[in-house]
Amino acid sequence: MKQHVSLRDANQHLSRYVEAVEQQGEEIIITRRGKPVAKIVRIADSPRLTAAQKAVRERLLARMRKGYRLGGKVPARDQLHER
């Protein structure tokens, strides 16, 4: 259920509105001069990865740890810090 509250009221009773969202799943619309400006909603549980998605993620992380060769020569320390 949507509930419209003024910015001033939301400021004074924020914990009450957060509890309503948390406990009853309400949606709070905050208004300024009668116009909606913000919404307080419950955060949905994060989706779980499938086995295929986990495998792809592990392959990607392993490749990132290994790094990519760009084909260039690695300069010597003296070349980097010429005096």
C-alpha positions, 0 to 999 in steps of 0.5 A: 500500500502506498502512503504519501507523507510530507518531507517535514513529517518524514523527517520527524518520524523517519523511524516509524516509516522505515518500520512500516516499510520493513514490517508491513511492506508498505511503500512511502512516497515523500512529497515536497509541496505536494509533489513526489520527490522520493520513495522509501521501499523495501530492498528485495533479497539479492538474487542467487547465482545459478551453477552456470553463473558461478562457473562463469564468474570463477573463470572470469576472476581467474583470468583477471588474476592472471592478467593480460599480456599486451605484447609490449616490452617490459622496460628496465628499471633504469629506463623508467628512472633515468637521471 
